[in-house]
Amino acid sequence: MQKRGQLLGLPLILIFGLIVGTLILFFGIRWIQNLVLEAEYINTLDTIGEIENTIKTFRNYDAGSSKIYSLQIPTRIEKICFYDFSADVRCKSNGEPCSAEDEDLLHLVLDDKYNVYILPQGLYDTNRYSIEPFQLEGGNPLCVSPGGEILFTADEDAVTIAYHG
């Protein structure tokens, strides 16, 4: 036979258990989301590293050598923009002129120290990168969306990057 005090304590134990279970579930989901975001960031860094390695490699190739590279980046990234600070600014996005909004944003963030930018700004801790120098064909800055293709071409004195589709 249970005493009356023991019956009143059981609902409190169940409520406390539900609260603790909910907190564990909440923090677990948040931890997984942060892990996925970190994996996307590392994937993006790998892509930028591959682009830089391709530029370094193409410096040693004969003039006219080319390679098409497909940007496999997370879909949370709207665009990767390449900037040649030694050339005139004529913004292109996926082969088309940039929107006024993109031009204004790029005007604010462009810096002579960096030549690769990730949009939208604030997605990761670092959104600007400095890689091997290159030349751009068809626009400056040249922005490409996820899944887009860029064409690397070896010239006599530089490597050219162009939008391919």
ChimeraX commands (.cxc) that place a marker at each C-alpha (Angstrom):
marker #1 position 0.00,0.00,0.00 radius 0.5
marker #1 position 1.43,3.37,-1.03 radius 0.5
marker #1 position 1.30,6.34,1.19 radius 0.5
marker #1 position -0.33,9.55,0.09 radius 0.5
marker #1 position 3.01,11.50,-0.04 radius 0.5
marker #1 position 4.47,8.96,-2.45 radius 0.5
marker #1 position 1.55,9.41,-4.89 radius 0.5
marker #1 position 1.99,13.19,-4.97 radius 0.5
marker #1 position 5.76,12.90,-5.67 radius 0.5
marker #1 position 5.37,10.73,-8.81 radius 0.5
marker #1 position 3.99,13.50,-11.08 radius 0.5
marker #1 position 6.85,15.81,-10.02 radius 0.5
marker #1 position 9.40,13.15,-10.96 radius 0.5
marker #1 position 7.73,12.66,-14.37 radius 0.5
marker #1 position 7.62,16.41,-15.06 radius 0.5
marker #1 position 11.26,16.78,-14.05 radius 0.5
marker #1 position 12.18,13.86,-16.36 radius 0.5
marker #1 position 10.31,15.48,-19.28 radius 0.5
marker #1 position 12.10,18.80,-18.71 radius 0.5
marker #1 position 15.53,17.14,-18.59 radius 0.5
marker #1 position 14.73,15.05,-21.69 radius 0.5
marker #1 position 13.59,18.16,-23.59 radius 0.5
marker #1 position 16.78,20.04,-22.67 radius 0.5
marker #1 position 18.96,17.12,-23.78 radius 0.5
marker #1 position 17.06,16.92,-27.09 radius 0.5
marker #1 position 17.31,20.70,-27.63 radius 0.5
marker #1 position 21.07,20.84,-27.01 radius 0.5
marker #1 position 21.62,17.71,-29.10 radius 0.5
marker #1 position 19.83,19.21,-32.11 radius 0.5
marker #1 position 21.74,22.46,-31.70 radius 0.5
marker #1 position 25.07,20.59,-31.51 radius 0.5
marker #1 position 24.23,18.66,-34.70 radius 0.5
marker #1 position 23.31,21.89,-36.52 radius 0.5
marker #1 position 26.63,23.46,-35.51 radius 0.5
marker #1 position 28.44,20.32,-36.69 radius 0.5
marker #1 position 26.71,20.50,-40.10 radius 0.5
marker #1 position 27.61,24.20,-40.43 radius 0.5
marker #1 position 31.24,23.42,-39.57 radius 0.5
marker #1 position 31.30,20.64,-42.17 radius 0.5
marker #1 position 29.96,23.05,-44.81 radius 0.5
marker #1 position 32.66,25.57,-43.87 radius 0.5
marker #1 position 35.39,22.94,-44.21 radius 0.5
marker #1 position 33.96,21.88,-47.58 radius 0.5
marker #1 position 34.12,25.51,-48.70 radius 0.5
marker #1 position 37.72,25.84,-47.53 radius 0.5
marker #1 position 38.58,22.66,-49.45 radius 0.5
marker #1 position 37.02,24.11,-52.60 radius 0.5
marker #1 position 38.99,27.34,-52.25 radius 0.5
marker #1 position 42.15,25.29,-51.65 radius 0.5
marker #1 position 41.47,23.26,-54.81 radius 0.5
marker #1 position 41.02,26.46,-56.82 radius 0.5
marker #1 position 44.32,27.82,-55.50 radius 0.5
marker #1 position 46.11,24.54,-56.26 radius 0.5
marker #1 position 44.67,24.57,-59.80 radius 0.5
marker #1 position 45.97,28.11,-60.33 radius 0.5
marker #1 position 49.44,27.09,-59.05 radius 0.5
marker #1 position 49.44,24.04,-61.31 radius 0.5
marker #1 position 48.30,25.96,-64.40 radius 0.5
marker #1 position 51.20,28.40,-64.01 radius 0.5
marker #1 position 53.43,25.52,-65.15 radius 0.5
marker #1 position 51.27,24.46,-68.10 radius 0.5
marker #1 position 51.67,25.52,-71.71 radius 0.5
marker #1 position 49.76,28.59,-72.87 radius 0.5
marker #1 position 46.27,27.65,-74.00 radius 0.5
marker #1 position 45.83,24.72,-71.60 radius 0.5
marker #1 position 42.43,24.81,-69.94 radius 0.5
marker #1 position 40.25,23.01,-67.43 radius 0.5
marker #1 position 36.59,23.30,-66.47 radius 0.5
marker #1 position 35.98,23.24,-62.73 radius 0.5
marker #1 position 32.51,22.72,-61.25 radius 0.5
marker #1 position 31.94,24.57,-57.98 radius 0.5
marker #1 position 30.60,22.02,-55.53 radius 0.5
marker #1 position 29.86,24.26,-52.57 radius 0.5
marker #1 position 27.06,24.28,-49.99 radius 0.5
marker #1 position 23.79,25.72,-51.24 radius 0.5
marker #1 position 23.72,28.14,-48.29 radius 0.5
marker #1 position 26.42,30.04,-50.14 radius 0.5
marker #1 position 24.76,32.21,-52.76 radius 0.5
marker #1 position 27.92,33.04,-54.72 radius 0.5
marker #1 position 31.68,32.86,-54.75 radius 0.5
marker #1 position 33.18,35.99,-56.27 radius 0.5
marker #1 position 36.65,36.28,-57.76 radius 0.5
marker #1 position 38.23,39.73,-57.85 radius 0.5
marker #1 position 41.26,41.00,-59.76 radius 0.5
marker #1 position 42.22,44.27,-58.11 radius 0.5
marker #1 position 44.53,45.18,-60.99 radius 0.5
marker #1 position 41.64,45.34,-63.50 radius 0.5
marker #1 position 38.64,47.62,-63.98 radius 0.5
marker #1 position 35.46,46.76,-62.08 radius 0.5
marker #1 position 32.69,45.34,-64.32 radius 0.5
marker #1 position 30.73,42.99,-62.08 radius 0.5
marker #1 position 29.32,39.80,-63.64 radius 0.5
marker #1 position 27.28,37.14,-61.92 radius 0.5
marker #1 position 26.86,33.79,-63.70 radius 0.5
marker #1 position 27.69,35.47,-67.00 radius 0.5
marker #1 position 25.13,38.28,-66.55 radius 0.5
marker #1 position 25.64,41.80,-65.18 radius 0.5
marker #1 position 25.36,41.92,-61.37 radius 0.5
marker #1 position 22.25,43.24,-59.72 radius 0.5
marker #1 position 22.47,46.66,-58.09 radius 0.5
marker #1 position 22.24,45.00,-54.67 radius 0.5
marker #1 position 25.20,42.70,-55.41 radius 0.5
marker #1 position 27.24,45.58,-56.81 radius 0.5
marker #1 position 26.59,47.68,-53.70 radius 0.5
marker #1 position 27.53,44.81,-51.39 radius 0.5
marker #1 position 30.69,44.01,-53.32 radius 0.5
marker #1 position 31.63,47.69,-53.39 radius 0.5
marker #1 position 31.53,47.66,-49.58 radius 0.5
marker #1 position 33.59,44.48,-49.07 radius 0.5
marker #1 position 36.15,44.59,-51.91 radius 0.5
marker #1 position 39.68,45.01,-50.64 radius 0.5
marker #1 position 43.08,44.89,-52.35 radius 0.5
marker #1 position 44.24,42.25,-49.85 radius 0.5
marker #1 position 41.64,39.64,-50.84 radius 0.5
marker #1 position 40.65,38.17,-54.18 radius 0.5
marker #1 position 37.97,35.57,-53.31 radius 0.5
marker #1 position 34.72,36.45,-51.53 radius 0.5
marker #1 position 31.82,34.36,-50.24 radius 0.5
marker #1 position 28.31,35.81,-50.32 radius 0.5
marker #1 position 26.25,36.32,-48.23 radius 0.5
marker #1 position 28.61,38.01,-45.81 radius 0.5
marker #1 position 28.43,36.76,-42.24 radius 0.5
marker #1 position 27.70,33.15,-43.19 radius 0.5
marker #1 position 31.06,32.00,-41.81 radius 0.5
marker #1 position 33.68,33.57,-39.57 radius 0.5
marker #1 position 35.88,34.24,-42.62 radius 0.5
marker #1 position 34.24,35.32,-45.88 radius 0.5
marker #1 position 37.26,36.76,-47.71 radius 0.5
marker #1 position 40.35,34.89,-48.85 radius 0.5
marker #1 position 43.63,35.71,-50.51 radius 0.5
marker #1 position 44.83,33.07,-52.97 radius 0.5
marker #1 position 47.33,32.95,-55.84 radius 0.5
marker #1 position 46.95,35.92,-58.23 radius 0.5
marker #1 position 44.87,35.37,-61.37 radius 0.5
marker #1 position 43.26,37.32,-64.18 radius 0.5
marker #1 position 39.56,37.41,-64.92 radius 0.5
marker #1 position 37.83,37.22,-68.26 radius 0.5
marker #1 position 34.28,38.43,-68.78 radius 0.5
marker #1 position 33.88,40.49,-65.63 radius 0.5
marker #1 position 35.52,41.76,-62.49 radius 0.5
marker #1 position 34.47,40.69,-59.94 radius 0.5
marker #1 position 33.26,37.44,-61.43 radius 0.5
marker #1 position 30.62,35.75,-59.24 radius 0.5
marker #1 position 29.53,32.13,-59.63 radius 0.5
marker #1 position 26.64,30.33,-57.90 radius 0.5
marker #1 position 26.85,26.80,-56.45 radius 0.5
marker #1 position 26.98,24.21,-59.22 radius 0.5
marker #1 position 28.30,26.76,-61.69 radius 0.5
marker #1 position 31.42,26.09,-63.71 radius 0.5
marker #1 position 34.56,28.15,-64.14 radius 0.5
marker #1 position 37.18,27.76,-66.83 radius 0.5
marker #1 position 40.88,27.94,-65.98 radius 0.5
marker #1 position 43.14,28.86,-68.88 radius 0.5
marker #1 position 46.92,29.02,-68.81 radius 0.5
marker #1 position 48.35,32.09,-70.47 radius 0.5
marker #1 position 52.02,32.91,-70.97 radius 0.5
marker #1 position 52.26,35.07,-67.87 radius 0.5
marker #1 position 49.13,34.34,-65.81 radius 0.5
marker #1 position 46.15,32.07,-65.23 radius 0.5
marker #1 position 42.77,33.32,-66.41 radius 0.5
marker #1 position 39.46,32.43,-64.77 radius 0.5
marker #1 position 36.23,32.78,-66.78 radius 0.5
marker #1 position 32.60,31.81,-66.22 radius 0.5
marker #1 position 31.74,28.67,-68.16 radius 0.5
marker #1 position 28.15,27.88,-67.25 radius 0.5
marker link #1:1,2 radius 0.2
marker link #1:2,3 radius 0.2
marker link #1:3,4 radius 0.2
marker link #1:4,5 radius 0.2
marker link #1:5,6 radius 0.2
marker link #1:6,7 radius 0.2
marker link #1:7,8 radius 0.2
marker link #1:8,9 radius 0.2
marker link #1:9,10 radius 0.2
marker link #1:10,11 radius 0.2
marker link #1:11,12 radius 0.2
marker link #1:12,13 radius 0.2
marker link #1:13,14 radius 0.2
marker link #1:14,15 radius 0.2
marker link #1:15,16 radius 0.2
marker link #1:16,17 radius 0.2
marker link #1:17,18 radius 0.2
marker link #1:18,19 radius 0.2
marker link #1:19,20 radius 0.2
marker link #1:20,21 radius 0.2
marker link #1:21,22 radius 0.2
marker link #1:22,23 radius 0.2
marker link #1:23,24 radius 0.2
marker link #1:24,25 radius 0.2
marker link #1:25,26 radius 0.2
marker link #1:26,27 radius 0.2
marker link #1:27,28 radius 0.2
marker link #1:28,29 radius 0.2
marker link #1:29,30 radius 0.2
marker link #1:30,31 radius 0.2
marker link #1:31,32 radius 0.2
marker link #1:32,33 radius 0.2
marker link #1:33,34 radius 0.2
marker link #1:34,35 radius 0.2
marker link #1:35,36 radius 0.2
marker link #1:36,37 radius 0.2
marker link #1:37,38 radius 0.2
marker link #1:38,39 radius 0.2
marker link #1:39,40 radius 0.2
marker link #1:40,41 radius 0.2
marker link #1:41,42 radius 0.2
marker link #1:42,43 radius 0.2
marker link #1:43,44 radius 0.2
marker link #1:44,45 radius 0.2
marker link #1:45,46 radius 0.2
marker link #1:46,47 radius 0.2
marker link #1:47,48 radius 0.2
marker link #1:48,49 radius 0.2
marker link #1:49,50 radius 0.2
marker link #1:50,51 radius 0.2
marker link #1:51,52 radius 0.2
marker link #1:52,53 radius 0.2
marker link #1:53,54 radius 0.2
marker link #1:54,55 radius 0.2
marker link #1:55,56 radius 0.2
marker link #1:56,57 radius 0.2
marker link #1:57,58 radius 0.2
marker link #1:58,59 radius 0.2
marker link #1:59,60 radius 0.2
marker link #1:60,61 radius 0.2
marker link #1:61,62 radius 0.2
marker link #1:62,63 radius 0.2
marker link #1:63,64 radius 0.2
marker link #1:64,65 radius 0.2
marker link #1:65,66 radius 0.2
marker link #1:66,67 radius 0.2
marker link #1:67,68 radius 0.2
marker link #1:68,69 radius 0.2
marker link #1:69,70 radius 0.2
marker link #1:70,71 radius 0.2
marker link #1:71,72 radius 0.2
marker link #1:72,73 radius 0.2
marker link #1:73,74 radius 0.2
marker link #1:74,75 radius 0.2
marker link #1:75,76 radius 0.2
marker link #1:76,77 radius 0.2
marker link #1:77,78 radius 0.2
marker link #1:78,79 radius 0.2
marker link #1:79,80 radius 0.2
marker link #1:80,81 radius 0.2
marker link #1:81,82 radius 0.2
marker link #1:82,83 radius 0.2
marker link #1:83,84 radius 0.2
marker link #1:84,85 radius 0.2
marker link #1:85,86 radius 0.2
marker link #1:86,87 radius 0.2
marker link #1:87,88 radius 0.2
marker link #1:88,89 radius 0.2
marker link #1:89,90 radius 0.2
marker link #1:90,91 radius 0.2
marker link #1:91,92 radius 0.2
marker link #1:92,93 radius 0.2
marker link #1:93,94 radius 0.2
marker link #1:94,95 radius 0.2
marker link #1:95,96 radius 0.2
marker link #1:96,97 radius 0.2
marker link #1:97,98 radius 0.2
marker link #1:98,99 radius 0.2
marker link #1:99,100 radius 0.2
marker link #1:100,101 radius 0.2
marker link #1:101,102 radius 0.2
marker link #1:102,103 radius 0.2
marker link #1:103,104 radius 0.2
marker link #1:104,105 radius 0.2
marker link #1:105,106 radius 0.2
marker link #1:106,107 radius 0.2
marker link #1:107,108 radius 0.2
marker link #1:108,109 radius 0.2
marker link #1:109,110 radius 0.2
marker link #1:110,111 radius 0.2
marker link #1:111,112 radius 0.2
marker link #1:112,113 radius 0.2
marker link #1:113,114 radius 0.2
marker link #1:114,115 radius 0.2
marker link #1:115,116 radius 0.2
marker link #1:116,117 radius 0.2
marker link #1:117,118 radius 0.2
marker link #1:118,119 radius 0.2
marker link #1:119,120 radius 0.2
marker link #1:120,121 radius 0.2
marker link #1:121,122 radius 0.2
marker link #1:122,123 radius 0.2
marker link #1:123,124 radius 0.2
marker link #1:124,125 radius 0.2
marker link #1:125,126 radius 0.2
marker link #1:126,127 radius 0.2
marker link #1:127,128 radius 0.2
marker link #1:128,129 radius 0.2
marker link #1:129,130 radius 0.2
marker link #1:130,131 radius 0.2
marker link #1:131,132 radius 0.2
marker link #1:132,133 radius 0.2
marker link #1:133,134 radius 0.2
marker link #1:134,135 radius 0.2
marker link #1:135,136 radius 0.2
marker link #1:136,137 radius 0.2
marker link #1:137,138 radius 0.2
marker link #1:138,139 radius 0.2
marker link #1:139,140 radius 0.2
marker link #1:140,141 radius 0.2
marker link #1:141,142 radius 0.2
marker link #1:142,143 radius 0.2
marker link #1:143,144 radius 0.2
marker link #1:144,145 radius 0.2
marker link #1:145,146 radius 0.2
marker link #1:146,147 radius 0.2
marker link #1:147,148 radius 0.2
marker link #1:148,149 radius 0.2
marker link #1:149,150 radius 0.2
marker link #1:150,151 radius 0.2
marker link #1:151,152 radius 0.2
marker link #1:152,153 radius 0.2
marker link #1:153,154 radius 0.2
marker link #1:154,155 radius 0.2
marker link #1:155,156 radius 0.2
marker link #1:156,157 radius 0.2
marker link #1:157,158 radius 0.2
marker link #1:158,159 radius 0.2
marker link #1:159,160 radius 0.2
marker link #1:160,161 radius 0.2
marker link #1:161,162 radius 0.2
marker link #1:162,163 radius 0.2
marker link #1:163,164 radius 0.2
marker link #1:164,165 radius 0.2
view
